[in-house]
Amino acid sequence: MRTIDTGEASLRCAIKGDGPLAILVHGFPESWYSWRLQIGPIAAAGFTACAIDVRGYGGSDKPHAVQAYAMERIVGDLVGLKGVLSPNEPAILIGHDWGAPIVWNSALTNPEHFRAVAGLSVPFAGVPRRPFTEVFREHFTSQGRFFYQEYFQEPGVAEAEAEGNPRDFVQRMMYSISGDVPPGSYWDKPLGATFLKGLPDPEPVAWLTEDDLDFYQAEFESSGFRGPLNRYRNHEADYEWLQRWAGKLIEQPALFIGGTRDPATFLFGAVEDPVALVKMFAPKAEGHILEGVGHWTQQERPEEVNRILIDWLKRL
């Protein structure tokens, strides 16, 4: 474990191995720990695996301001981290959940620093044509339907629910969009509902043990949820920043891994073929959709994900 000053923020990093740098970026509500089953195999394959705590999480800096979590600032953290750990060679990026848009956009905006990019769960759909807030308010909020990202918009509301019992929050959220949850319309609820309302009671699953939950509980009891939730409060700022790359493609080698039971893989029903979507905006991409896998791709199917990742890494 190292804490590295990236310029604007210090990030806690779990680092193992020698060779070309691969930066692993987690999503919500996770930490470097979500890559615990990838760090060793990637290092053994001849790479330096560096799994970070994104700013706002765990042992990394936690600025208070909403605007401190804009995509531009977090991409800057990755550029700074690469500059410290691999000053003379471009790095490889691997991201899951929010980490996927972070690495997609890092590769798009900084091709001189990042030579390849892999996204898990969330496909790359190019530079946005309008802020995502407009999209979900059109399709959900204006229809009186709950959408979790709308619920996350008002500072303090989701924080209070999540921080009341971080262990229960993490377990219920993870189970509810995993490949193990029984089919159900758990998220079809009215505007004004809380995040956890209607979610099923979690059953034990092999990929999320009591020890894993102990870790996440301790992390979020220490860090709180404001920084992680602030990422969702920057859609307008992210849209404005990315417009300077409108029409640009990711030209580097790319990889997408999703799951048939992951709503994010299909952009909440908006996309039928996420691999084809990625290839529209990253022409050198390849894709894999894993049968029966939910949202927590690398935790639910570590051996399969590792095989795909390492095969791709060795061909770069």
Buried (B, 14 or more C-beta within 10 A) or exposed (E): EEEBEBEBBBBBBBBBBEEBBBBBBBBBBBBBBBBBBBBBBBBEBEBBBBBBBBBBBBBBBBBEEBEBBBBBBBBBBBBBBBBBBBEEEBBBBBBBBBBBBBBBBBBBBBBEBBBBBBBBBBBBBBBBEEBBBBBBBEBBBEEEBBBBBBBBBEEEBBBEBBBEBBBBBBBBBBBBBBBBBEEEEBBEBEBEBBBBEBBEEBEEBEBBEEEBBEBBBEBBEEBBBBBBBBBBBBBBBBBEBBEEBEEBBBEBBBBBBBBEBBBBBBBBEEBEEBBEBBBEBBEBBBBBBBEEBBBBBBBBBBEBBBEBBBEBBEEE
